[in-house]
Amino acid sequence: MNANWVISTNKARCRDCYRCVRTCRQKAVRVENGQAQVVPERCIACGDCVTACPQHAKVVRDDTSIVRQALADARTVVASVAPSAPAFFDMTSFCQMERALQSLGFAAAGETAYGAQIVGQAHKDWVADHPESWPVITSSCPVIVNLLERYYPDLLPHLAPIASPMIVHGRALRERFGPEAFVVFIGPCFAKKQEIRREAVSGIVDAALTFDELSTWLQESNQVFPSPESEPRPVIRSDARAFAVEGGLVGTAEMDTDFLASTVVTTSGLEACEDVLEAIRRNDLKAEIVELMACEGGCINGPGMESAGSTYLARQRVLEFASRQQPQPMPDRQQWPDVSQSYSDQDIDEPTYTEEQITEVLRKVDKYNLDDELNCGACGYPTCREKAIATLKGMAEATMCIPYMRRRAEGLRQVVMDVTPNAILIVDTRLYLQDMSPSAEVMLGCHLAQVQGHPLQEVLPVIDGFAQVRNSRQPVLVETVALRPDLTVEQIIVPVEGQSLLVGILRDITETQAQQAEIERLRDETLVRTQAVVEKQMRVAQEIAQLLGETTAETKMMLTRLASVLQEEQQ
């Protein structure tokens, strides 16, 4: 990833949802190891992937730190503020913006509408002087410029070689404040962050901030955007200050803005713009000038305007602002800075693949014929075939197919449910049965089809453990429960994290319990018999001892008498 590129991915937040792939019309998002990364060479910096990401995993380069550093270095920091500012901030006069920026340390601020006035007139002149380029495509939107350079390079001869209002105003600010000044553009567009790094205009504008970033900076600095001191009096509207709305350039150039005019085409939104470009490519569109704006409704609906609210209210606020007397006049022609800019062919060389290669990728996700190709678009590509080609390009992974992964997951789940000898019950937090394994059907004497969606108690006589886990959200790891006189189970019940489900695993220990009872009976019987044998042995021993005692006494008496007789004979 180019470190200077506008959009990157926070890998810790990316959750494998493919929404950015589905949103990106140019398919400039590469999915690798389940992580979605923007490919700079393919990206047109429209910002759609940023605003679409539900996990906020797409990160836009924030130039606030380098602006702060320029202020810390005591440089002269000046701002060029886009015409869409009144749609974001509560502005009736540009003086409010100047005071807000001065509170942050800016030396001065000017309206980008100054450059817009020049750019509008420059386009009008180019159209008049170069009929061979008709229809002339306006060059003020950097997203459209990127789109042409990368995907419609054959139409570059139609692109007006005129710089954007930001660049023209940046040149004017440098002429006024000197080459050492630090120029900051503030607007609604992410692509401006990329435009300022273009080689052809490098060094004219040093940093680009969005209105959101400026608002955050003001809040962090405990600064409040100033309220208007007085209501400026109405004047004839300055069309340059309305440059941010659809048709703003044509209006600024004082060309025909009638939507029925055949010589002028104005449109906004990438899909509509691509339709116009395709018509030009086919040589079907007969017009003098085509004003294209990537964001629907114009810059007032830019990706950096997300917190501004309704596009129509934004348009209203901008037009009201343009109709008020402002402190900064628009430029006279003799004050114009250089308005030229060159654009280059950055066409992407797309490789081609054989039918065998595409078929091989399709087979990896069990797609063997046309009926298997659902073309559901869940992966982000409109057809299974296009996703297969993206896989060969290294832009996608074969297993991004959600129907395939679901079938595979369900297949593995079914294998586990079918082969496990233990009963598995899945219930919701209402304690209604949602699923059960075949072994549970056998154990409980019922069929899933008959009891699915019914209260658990209809099939399980004792549900105290499930109720306990449901209420505490703490698992019951081992619990012995007698469900029936002939059925005793050892159950484990756990809550499913992030879902309103409980899973119970029941192991039939009825036979084990019976065996244990038999062992206990035998042990008790053995103990009784052992005690009887011991007692008998004690009795025998006592009897033997008694007999031995009597015999010994008699022997003693006889031997004593014998000794006496022998002694008498000896004497």
LOKEMI-338658 format. One record per residue (C-alpha): x, y, z; residue in one letter. Coordinates in steps of 0.02 Angstrom, whole numbers, plus 32768, in hexadecimal, padded with zeros to 4 digits. Example, Ala and Ser with C-alpha at 12.3 -4.5 7.8 and 13.67 -1.06 7.14 Angstrom:
! residues 2
82677F1F8186A 82AC7FCB8165S 
END
This chain:
! residues 571
800080008000M 804180AC7FD0N 805A81068077A 802581AA8026N 7F8381637FE2W 7EDF81A88020V 7E84810C805FI 7EC6807980C3S 7E797FEE812BT 7E7B7FD381E6N 7E947F1781E4K 7E557F038296A 7DAC7F488261R 7D9A7EF381B7C 7D197E6981CFR 7D157E0D8129D 7C6D7E5680F1C 7CA17E89803EY 7C347F248046R 7CC27F928009C 7CD97F1D7F74V 7C207F277F4BR 7C237FE57F5AT 7CBE80067EF2C 7C8B801A7E3CR 7D3F80087E02Q 7D5F7F6D7E6EK 7DFC7FBE7EB3A 7DF47F5A7F55V 7E607EBF7F66R 7E2A7E377FE0V 7EBC7DD18023E 7EB57D5E80BAN 7E087DA380DEG 7E467E5780E6Q 7E0D7EDE806CA 7E947F578031Q 7E857FE77FB6V 7EF77FD87F1EV 7F36808A7EF7P 7F5480677E3FE 7E9D803B7E28R 7E4F80B37EA7C 7DFF81577E6EI 7DF181957F23A 7D3581AD7F1CC 7D2481797FD3G 7C8D81097FB8D 7CE380788011C 7D0480E980A8V 7C50812280BDT 7C0C80748099A 7C7780128115C 7C077FE181A9P 7C9E7FBF821AQ 7CF7806381F2H 7D8D7FFC81BBA 7DBB8070812CK 7E2F80FB8167V 7E48819F810BV 7EF081F58117R 7EDF82868192D 7F5383198170D 7F2883738213T 7FCC83408263S 8038838E81DBI 7FD2842F81E1V 7FEA8435829ER 80A4841A8284Q 80AA84AA8207A 8058851A8288L 80D284DD830DA 816185098298D 811D85BC828DA 80FC85AF81D2R 807B861D817DT 7FE885A7816EV 7F5C85DD80FAV 7EBC858480C9A 7E57856F802AS 7DA48544805EV 7D3284EA7FE4A 7C8B85397FACP 7C2B84AB8002S 7C5D84EB80B0A 7BB3853F80D0P 7B61849580BBA 7BC78451814CF 7BDE84E681C0F 7B5A856581F2D 7B9F85F18186M 7B5486918145T 7BFA86E88128S 7CA986A98104F 7CE787158195C 7CA9868C820AQ 7D1C860C81B9M 7DAE868481C0E 7D9686A0827AR 7D8785E5829BA 7E2985C0823FL 7E8386508291Q 7E548607833AS 7EB8856D8308L 7F4E85D482D0G 7F3085EC8216F 7F76868F81D2A 7EEE86A5814FA 7E64864C80F1A 7E1686638046G 7D87861B7FE1E 7DAF85947F61T 7D2185E67F01A 7DA686647ECDY 7DF885D97E69G 7D4E85967E33A 7D24863C7DE0Q 7DC386307D79I 7DAC85787D50V 7CFA85937D14G 7D2E861D7C9CQ 7DC585B87C62A 7D5385277C33H 7CE1859B7BD3K 7D7685DD7B71D 7DB9852D7B4FW 7D1284F37B0DV 7D0785887A98A 7DBA85757A59D 7DC284B77A46H 7D28847279EEP 7D9083DA79BAE 7D8B83A47A73S 7CCE83A97A7FW 7C83836E7AECP 7D0083BB7B65V 7D0383607C0DI 7D1C83D17CA3T 7DB783B07D0DS 7D8683F87DB6S 7D5483547E0AC 7DF082EF7E37P 7D8D824C7E3EV 7D5482647D8AI 7E06828C7D57V 7E4381EB7DAAN 7DB7818B7D56L 7DE981CC7CAAL 7EA381AF7CC2E 7E8D80FB7D00R 7DF280B97CAAY 7DCB812F7C17Y 7E7881677BDBP 7E3781697B28D 7DC881FD7B5BL 7E5782687BA0L 7E5782D67B02P 7DAA830F7B3AH 7DE7833E7BEAL 7E0583F87BFEA 7EBD84167C2CP 7E89848B7CB7I 7EB6847D7D6EA 7E34846D7DF6S 7DF985037E5BP 7E6184C47EEFM 7F0284C57E8AI 7EDC856D7E37V 7EB485BD7EDFH 7F4E856B7F2BG 7FB985BE7EA6R 7F6886657ECCA 7F88864F7F87L 804086287F67R 805086C47EFCE 800587287F8BR 805B86DA8023F 80FD869D7FD5G 814785F37FADP 816B85CB8064E 80B485D58095A 805D853480C9F 7FBB85248065V 7F2C84B980A6V 7E90848A8046F 7DF3846B80ACI 7D6084178057G 7CEC83818048P 7D5783127FD9C 7DCD82817FFEF 7E1482877F4EA 7E5B83347F6FK 7ED582DF7FE6K 7F12827B7F50Q 7F0B830C7ED6E 7F8583787F39I 800882EC7F27R 7FF982E37E69R 80A382FF7E19E 806183867DA3A 802683F67E34V 809383B97EC3S 80C1843F7F41G 803284B77F19I 7FC2847B7FA7V 801A842C803CD 7F8983DA8097A 7ED183B3807FA 7E5383A5810DL 7D9C83768108T 7D1683DC8160F 7D02834B81DAD 7DBB83538206E 7DB3840F821DL 7D1A83FE828CS 7D74837B82F6T 7E0C83EC8306W 7DA0847D8340L 7D4C840E83C3Q 7DF283CA8402E 7E32847C8412S 7D9484B1846FN 7D6C852C83E5Q 7CBA855183ADV 7C91857E82FAF 7C6386398304P 7BB0867282F1S 7B8A86F98270P 7B9487AA82B4E 7B1487F0823BS 7AAE87B581A8E 7B0887E48105P 7A99883D8089R 7A6087DE7FEDP 7ABB87FF7F4AV 7ABD87B47E9CI 7AF387017EB9R 7BA886D47E99S 7BA086357E32D 7C54860B7E62A 7C1885F87F16R 7B98857B7ED5A 7C2085167E7EF 7C0584857EF6A 7B57845A7EB5V 7B3383F77E16E 7B46846B7D81G 7BAC84E67DE8G 7C3C84F17D6BL 7BC9850D7CD8V 7B6D85937D3BG 7C1085E67D6ET 7C4585E97CB6A 7B9F863D7C8EE 7B7585B67C12M 7AC685717BEFD 7A89851C7C90T 79DF84EE7C49D 79CD84337C69F 797B84267BBDL 7A1484727B67A 7A6383F97AEBS 7B1084477AEAT 7B2F84347BA5V 7B2783947C0CV 7B3483977CCAT 7B2782FC7D35T 7B6182B97DDBS 7B7C820F7E2AG 7BFB81917DE9L 7B7D81217D93E 7B3181B27D32A 7BDE81F57D08C 7C14814C7CC4E 7B7881477C58D 7BA981EF7C0DV 7C5C81B67BF1L 7C2181197B99E 7BB481847B29A 7C4981F27AFEI 7CB181567ADDR 7C2D811A7A61R 7C2881C87A14N 7B6F81D17A3AD 7B6F826D7AA8L 7B6383107A48K 7B8B839D7AC0A 7C0984287AD7E 7C3284107B8FI 7C1283857C0DV 7C1C83B17CC5E 7C3683127D2AL 7C3583097DE9M 7C5782627E3FA 7BE882857ED6C 7B2C82867EBDE 7AF0833A7EC9G 7BA1837C7EBEG 7C2883A27F3FC 7BA083CB7FBEI 7B8D830E7FCCN 7C4682E57FD7G 7C8382598049P 7CC782DA80C3G 7C18832480D5M 7BC9828B8125E 7B9182E881C1S 7B488379815CA 7A9F83238145G 7A2A833080AFS 7A7783588006T 79E383C77FDBY 79F5842D807AL 7AB0843A8057A 7A89847D7FA9R 7A1184FC7FF3Q 7A9185398072R 7B18854D7FEDV 7AA585AE7F78L 7A6D861F8007E 7B2286408035F 7B4C866A7F81A 7AC086EC7F80S 7B07874F8011R 7B8587DD800DQ 7C3187958033Q 7CD187EC806BP 7D3F879F7FE3Q 7D2187D37F2EP 7D35875B7E9CM 7DCF87737E2FP 7DE387DC7D93D 7E2D87847CFCR 7ED087E57D09Q 7EEA879A7DB6Q 7EE386E87D79W 7F7086727DA8P 7FA285E17D37D 7F0A85737D15V 7F5A84E87CAFS 7F7684347CE3Q 7FA583987C84S 7F5A82EC7C99Y 7FA482437C6BS 7F7181977C31D 7F7681217CC7Q 7F1A80937C73D 7F1A7FEF7CD4I 7F5C7F5F7C6ED 7EDB7ED67C8BE 7F1B7E257C6DP 7EB37DA57C11T 7E8F7CF37C4AY 7E5C7C537BF3T 7DB57C007C08E 7E0D7B6E7C5DE 7E597BE17CE1Q 7DB17C337D05I 7D5A7B897D0ET 7DDD7B497D87E 7DBA7BD87E00V 7CFE7BBF7DF2L 7D107B077E1CR 7D697B337EBFK 7CC37B747EFDV 7C597AE67EB7D 7C217B417E19K 7C237AC17D8DY 7B9D7B057D1AN 7B377BA27CFAL 7AB07B6D7D75D 7B337B6F7E00D 7B627C247DD9E 7AE47C847E41L 7B2D7D2F7E15N 7AE87D707EBBC 7B6B7DFB7ECBG 7B887DDC7F85A 7C437DD17F68C 7C437E7E7F19G 7C4E7E457E64Y 7BB27E437DF6P 7BD17D937DB3T 7C297CF67DEEC 7C937CFC7D52R 7CCF7DAE7D75E 7CFD7D7A7E26K 7D5F7CE77DDFA 7DBF7D5E7D6EI 7DDE7DD27E03A 7E227D3B7E60T 7E9C7D197DD3L 7ED27DD07DDAK 7EF57DBF7E93G 7E697E387EC0M 7DF57DB87F0FA 7DF77D107F65E 7D9D7C787F21A 7D467C597FC7T 7CF77D077FC8M 7C5B7CAE7F86C 7BDE7CC18014I 7B607C3D7FD7P 7BF07BC07FC6Y 7C347BE88073M 7B867BDB80BDR 7B697B32806ER 7C137AF980ABR 7BF37B39815BA 7B477AEA815EE 7B907A48811DG 7C137A4381A7L 7B907A708228R 7B1F79E581EAQ 7BAE796881F2V 7BCE799782A7V 7B15799482D2M 7AFC78EB827BD 7B8F788B82C4V 7B9578C98377T 7B54784583F0P 7B1F78CB846BN 7A7C7928845BA 7A9179DD8422I 7A057A5B843DL 7A057B0F83FDI 79857B84844BV 79677C3F8448D 795C7CAE84E1T 78A17C9284E9R 78D07BDA8503L 787F7BA8845FY 78D27B188402L 792D7B4B8363Q 798F7AB08334D 79C07A058375M 7A3379778342S 79F378CD8307P 7A36788183A9S 79C978FD840AA 793278C483A6E 7956781083DAV 7978783D848FM 78DC78A784A4L 786A78408434G 783578CA83BBC 785B7911830EH 78A279BF82F0L 781C79E8826FA 779679CB82F2Q 77E07A34837DV 784B7ABA8328Q 78137B658365G 77B57B1983F9H 77DC7B3984B1P 786E7AD084EDL 78087A8B857CQ 779E7A298500E 783279B684DFV 789D79CE857AL 784779B58622P 78CC7A138686V 79087ABA863EI 79487B0F86DCD 79FC7B0C869CG 79CC7B6285F8F 796B7BE78657A 7A007C0386C9Q 7A787C1E8638V 79FA7C8B85DCR 79EB7CFF8674N 7AA27D0286AAS 7AF87CEE8600R 7B727C7E865DQ 7B8C7BCB8621P 7B5D7B308683V 7BEF7ABD8662L 7BBB7A1986B5V 7B1179F386FFE 7ABD794B871ET 7A02794D8701V 798278C1870CA 790D78E7867DL 78A3784B8693R 78AB77B28703P 790077578673D 796D77E98637L 79F778448691T 7A6978BC8634V 7B0479228653E 7AE979CA85FFQ 7B557A5C85CBI 7AFC7AFF859DI 7B557B978554V 7B177C3E850EP 7B4B7C69845BV 7BAF7D0A845FE 7B607D9683FCG 7AC07D3483D7Q 7A217D158436S 7A3E7C5A8439L 7A6A7BD284B7L 7ABA7B2B848EV 7A9E7A9484FBG 7B0179F184EEI 7AAF795E8547L 7B0E78BC8568R 7AA778248598D 7AF177DE8638I 7A5C776F8666T 7ABE76CD8649E 7B567714869ET 7AEC77438733Q 7AA176928737A 7B4E7646872EQ 7B8776B787BAQ 7AF276828824A 7B1A75CA8804E 7BCE75E98836I 7B92763D88D5E 7B1F75A988F9R 7BAA752B88DEL 7C1F75928948R 7BA1759889D6D 7B7D74DE89C7E 7C3674B689C4T 7C5075208A5DL 7BC674C38ABBV 7C0A741B8A88R 7CBA744E8AB5T 7C8274868B60Q 7C2773DC8B79A 7CC3737A8B48V 7D2E73E18BBEV 7CB673C58C4CE 7CB373098C28K 7D6E73018C23Q 7D75735B8CC8M 7D0172DC8D13R 7D66724A8CD0V 7E0472988D10A 7DB872B08DBAQ 7D7C71FB8DBCE 7E2571BA8D85I 7E7872258E09A 7E0571DF8E8DQ 7E28712C8E57L 7EE2714D8E52L 7ED971978EFFG 7E8270FE8F47E 7EF970858EF0T 7F9070E58F2CT 7F5170E08FE0A 7F3670258FD9E 7FE170098F8CT 802F70709013K 7FDB700B909AM 80106F66904AM 80C46F9D9035L 80C96FDB90E7T 808C6F349127R 81096ED790B8L 81976F3D90FBA 81636F1B91ABS 815D6E60918CV 82086E5E913BL 82506EC291C9Q 82096E4A9248E 82506DB491EDE 82FC6E0691E4Q 82FD6E21929FQ 
END
